[in-house]
Structure formats: structure tokens, C-alpha cells
């Protein structure tokens, strides 16, 4: 698994958003990008995380920060999450987890002696 190092540019990516439009890191030149990964839309922890970012979006806008949420959910699942939780930022679909791997956040996880991929 790759891991990012402070000061090293983030890996370039292109992923579909909740509307099926392709979004690339290069689209945000001159801005700060808060790029966060979440395991699955509409799960309790992911809801809390997304709502927290939604609720401070105006403050992030003032700091020239763009929020991008990334999961392995298919594109067709993302609009429901956006609508039900009134999310005001872009969600991206990384179904093959290739971008998650580039960012070093994809791999086997252990929780209460169980393993997850």
C-alpha cells in the first residue's frame, strides 16, 4: 500500500461525480482540496462525517477549500446520499479503488478480529 508523505503532491486522478461528470485534480488549480475517503454512503459513520463537512462548508469556502468525498460506491448510489443528507459538496465514485490505492487508504482492515477489504 502506498502512503502519502507531507510535501509531496497528491496523485492525479479523474473520477466520475454523483452526476456522472468526470472530475480531475487539475480542475482545482489555485484551490486547496480537502479530499476525504469514506467506506460506504448512508452508513452511520459516513453520515456523521459528511454532515460535519456540510455544516462547515461556508467556512471552508472562505478559506478557498473545495471538498471532495470519495468512496467505492457506484455513481448511481451517490445522488441519493447527496439528496437525503443535503450535501453541498461533490462526491466521487472510485469503484475499482484505484485512487484509494494511490492515496494509500485501500487495504485489508481488521475490526474485532474480523478482516475487511
Contact map, one row per residue, 1 for C-alpha under 8 A:
111000000000000000000000000000000000000000000000000000000000000000000000000000000000000000000000000010011110000000000
111100000000000000000000000000000000000000000000000000000000000000000000000000000000000000000000000011110000000000000
111110000000000000000000000000000000000000000000000000000000000000000000000000000000000000000000000001111000000000000
011111010100000000000000000000000000000000000000000000000000000000000000000000000000000000000000000000110000000000000
001111110000000000000000000000000000000000000000000000000000000000000000000000000000000000000000000000000000000000000
000111110000000000000000000000000000000000000000000000000000000000000000000000000000000000000000000000000000000000000
000011111000000000000000000000000000000000000000000000000000000000000000000000000000000000000000000000000000000000000
000111111100000000000000000000000000000000000000000000000000000000000000000000000000000000000000000000000000000000000
000000111110000000000000000000000000000000000000000000000000000000000000000000000000000000000000000000000000000000000
000100011111000000000000000000000000000000000000000000000000000000000000000000000000000000000000000000100000000000000
000000001111100000000000000000000000000000000000000000000000000000000000000000000000000000000000000001100000000000000
000000000111110000000001110000000000000000000000000000000000000000000000000000000000000000000000000000000000000000000
000000000011111000000011100000000000000000000000000000000000000000000000000000000000000000000000001000000000000000000
000000000001111100000111100000000000000000000000000000000000000000000000000000000000000000000000000000000000000000000
000000000000111110000111000000000000000000000000000000000000000000000000000000000000000000011100000000000000000000000
000000000000011111111110000000000000000000000000000000000000000000000000001000000000000000011100000000000000000000000
000000000000001111111110000000000000000000000000000000000000000000000000001000000000000001111000000000000000000000000
000000000000000111111000000000000000000000000000000000000000000000000000001111100000000001111000000000000000000000000
000000000000000111111000000000000000000000000000000000000000000000000000001000100000000000000000000000000000000000000
000000000000000111111100000000000000000000000000000000000000000000000000001000000000000000000000000000000000000000000
000000000000000111111110000000000000000000000000000000000000000000000000000000000000000000000000000000000000000000000
000000000000011110011111000000000000000000000000000000000000000000000000000000000000000000000000000000000000000000000
000000000000111110001111101000000000000000000000000000000000000000000000000000000000000000010000000000000000000000000
000000000001111000000111111100000000000000000000000000000000000000000000000000000000000000000000000000000000000000000
000000000001110000000011111110000000000000000000000000000000000000000000000000000000000000000000000000000000000000000
000000000001000000000001111110000000000000000000000000000000000000000000000000000000000000000000000000000000000000000
000000000000000000000011111110000000000000000000000000000000000000000000000000000000000000000000000000000000000000000
000000000000000000000001111111111000000000000000000000000000000001000000000000000000000000000000000000000000000000000
000000000000000000000000111111100000000000000000000000000000000000000000000000000000000000000000000000000000000000000
000000000000000000000000000111110000000000000000000000000000000000000000000000000000000000000000000000000000000000000
000000000000000000000000000111111000000000000000000000000000000111000000000000000000000000000000000000000000000000000
000000000000000000000000000101111100000000000000000000000000000111000000000000000000000000000000000000000000000000000
000000000000000000000000000100111110000000000000000000000000000011110000000000000000000000000000000000000000000000000
000000000000000000000000000000011111000000000000000000000000000011110000000000000000000000000000000000000000000000000
000000000000000000000000000000001111100000000000000000000000000000111100000000000000000000000000000000000000000000000
000000000000000000000000000000000111110000000000000000000000000000111100000000000000000000000000000000000000000000000
000000000000000000000000000000000011111000000000000000000000000000001110000000000000000000000000000100001000000000000
000000000000000000000000000000000001111110000100000000000000000000001110000000000000000000000000000000000000000000000
000000000000000000000000000000000000111110000100000000000000000000000011000000000000000000000000000000000000000000000
000000000000000000000000000000000000011111100100000000000000000000000011100000000000000000000000000000000000000000000
000000000000000000000000000000000000011111100110000000000000000000000010100011001000000000000000000000000000000000000
000000000000000000000000000000000000000111110110000000000000000000000000000000001000000000000000000000000000000000000
000000000000000000000000000000000000000111111110000000000000000000000000000000000000000000000000000000000000000000000
000000000000000000000000000000000000000001111111000000000000000000000000000000000000000000000000000000000000000000000
000000000000000000000000000000000000000000111111100000000000000000000000000000000000000000000000000000000000000000000
000000000000000000000000000000000000011111111111110000000000000000000000000000000000000000000000000000000000000000000
000000000000000000000000000000000000000011111111111000000000000000000000000000000000100000000000000000000000000000000
000000000000000000000000000000000000000000011111111100000000000000000000000000000000000000000000000000000000000000000
000000000000000000000000000000000000000000001111111110000000000000000000000000000000000000000000000000000000000000000
000000000000000000000000000000000000000000000111111111000000000000000000000000000000001000000000000000000000000000000
000000000000000000000000000000000000000000000011111111100000000000000000000000000000101000000000000000000000000000000
000000000000000000000000000000000000000000000001111111110000000000000000000000000000000000000000000000000000000000000
000000000000000000000000000000000000000000000000111111111000000000100000000000000000000000000000000000000000000000000
000000000000000000000000000000000000000000000000011111111000000000000000000000000000011110000000000000000000000000000
000000000000000000000000000000000000000000000000001111111100000000000000000000000000000000000000000000000000000000000
000000000000000000000000000000000000000000000000000111111111000000000000000000000000000000000000000000000000000000000
000000000000000000000000000000000000000000000000000011111111100000000000000000000000000110000000000000000000000000000
000000000000000000000000000000000000000000000000000000111111110000000000000000000000000000000000000000000000000000000
000000000000000000000000000000000000000000000000000000011111111000000000000000000000000000000000000000000000000000000
000000000000000000000000000000000000000000000000000000011111111111000000000000000000000000000000000000000000000000000
000000000000000000000000000000000000000000000000000000001111111111000000000000000000000000000000000000000000000000000
000000000000000000000000000000000000000000000000000000000111111110000000000000000000000000000000000000000000000000000
000000000000000000000000000000000000000000000000000000000011111110000000000000000000000000000000000000000000000000000
000000000000000000000000000000110000000000000000000000000001111111000000000000000000000000000000000000000000000000000
000000000000000000000000000000111100000000000000000000000001111111100000000000000000000000000000000000000000000000000
000000000000000000000000000100111100000000000000000000000001100111110000000000000000000010000000000000000000000000000
000000000000000000000000000000001111000000000000000010000000000011111000000000000000000011000000000000000000000000000
000000000000000000000000000000001111000000000000000000000000000001111100000000000000000011110000000000000000000000000
000000000000000000000000000000000011110000000000000000000000000000111110000000000000000011110000000000000000000000000
000000000000000000000000000000000011110000000000000000000000000000011111000000000000000000111100000000000000000000000
000000000000000000000000000000000000111110000000000000000000000000001111100000000000000000111110100000000000000000000
000000000000000000000000000000000000001100000000000000000000000000000111110000000000000000001111100000000000000000000
000000000000000000000000000000000000000110000000000000000000000000000011111011000000000000001110000000000000000000000
000000000000000000000000000000000000000000000000000000000000000000000001111111000000000000001110000000000000000000000
000000000000000111110000000000000000000000000000000000000000000000000000111111100000000000011000000000000000000000000
000000000000000001000000000000000000000000000000000000000000000000000000011111100000000000000000000000000000000000000
000000000000000001000000000000000000000010000000000000000000000000000000111111111000000000000000000000000000000000000
000000000000000001000000000000000000000010000000000000000000000000000000111111111100000000111000000000000000000000000
000000000000000001100000000000000000000000000000000000000000000000000000001111111110000000000000000000000000000000000
000000000000000000000000000000000000000000000000000000000000000000000000000011111111000000000000000000000000000000000
000000000000000000000000000000000000000011000000000000000000000000000000000011111111111000000000000000000000000000000
000000000000000000000000000000000000000000000000000000000000000000000000000001111111111100100000000000000000000000000
000000000000000000000000000000000000000000000000000000000000000000000000000000111111111000000000000000000000000000000
000000000000000000000000000000000000000000000000000000000000000000000000000000011111111000000000000000000000000000000
000000000000000000000000000000000000000000000010001000000000000000000000000000001111111000000000000000000000000000000
000000000000000000000000000000000000000000000000000001000000000000000000000000001111111100000000000000000000000000000
000000000000000000000000000000000000000000000000011001000000000000000000000000001111111110000000000000000000000000000
000000000000000000000000000000000000000000000000000001001000000000000000000000000100011111000000000000000000000000000
000000000000000000000000000000000000000000000000000001001000000001111000000000000000001111100000000000000000000000000
000000000000000011000000000000000000000000000000000000000000000000111000000000000000000111110000000000000000000000000
000000000000000011000000000000000000000000000000000000000000000000011110000001000100000011111000000000000000000000000
000000000000001111000010000000000000000000000000000000000000000000011110001001000000000001111100000000000000000000000
000000000000001111000000000000000000000000000000000000000000000000000111111001000000000000111110000000000000000000000
000000000000001100000000000000000000000000000000000000000000000000000111110000000000000000011111111100000000000000000
000000000000000000000000000000000000000000000000000000000000000000000011110000000000000000001111110000000000000000000
000000000000000000000000000000000000000000000000000000000000000000000001000000000000000000000111110000000000000000000
000000000000000000000000000000000000000000000000000000000000000000000011000000000000000000000111111110000100000000000
000000000000000000000000000000000000000000000000000000000000000000000000000000000000000000000111111111000000000000000
000000000000100000000000000000000000000000000000000000000000000000000000000000000000000000000100111111100000000000000
000000000000000000000000000000000000100000000000000000000000000000000000000000000000000000000100111111111100000000000
110000000000000000000000000000000000000000000000000000000000000000000000000000000000000000000000111111111110000000000
011000000010000000000000000000000000000000000000000000000000000000000000000000000000000000000000011111111000000000000
011100000110000000000000000000000000000000000000000000000000000000000000000000000000000000000000001111111100000000000
111100000000000000000000000000000000000000000000000000000000000000000000000000000000000000000000000111111100000000000
101000000000000000000000000000000000100000000000000000000000000000000000000000000000000000000000000111111110000000000
100000000000000000000000000000000000000000000000000000000000000000000000000000000000000000000000100110111111000000001
100000000000000000000000000000000000000000000000000000000000000000000000000000000000000000000000000010001111100000001
000000000000000000000000000000000000000000000000000000000000000000000000000000000000000000000000000000000111110000111
000000000000000000000000000000000000000000000000000000000000000000000000000000000000000000000000000000000011111000111
000000000000000000000000000000000000000000000000000000000000000000000000000000000000000000000000000000000001111111110
000000000000000000000000000000000000000000000000000000000000000000000000000000000000000000000000000000000000111111110
000000000000000000000000000000000000000000000000000000000000000000000000000000000000000000000000000000000000011111000
000000000000000000000000000000000000000000000000000000000000000000000000000000000000000000000000000000000000011111100
000000000000000000000000000000000000000000000000000000000000000000000000000000000000000000000000000000000000011111110
000000000000000000000000000000000000000000000000000000000000000000000000000000000000000000000000000000000001111011111
000000000000000000000000000000000000000000000000000000000000000000000000000000000000000000000000000000000001111001111
000000000000000000000000000000000000000000000000000000000000000000000000000000000000000000000000000000000111100000111
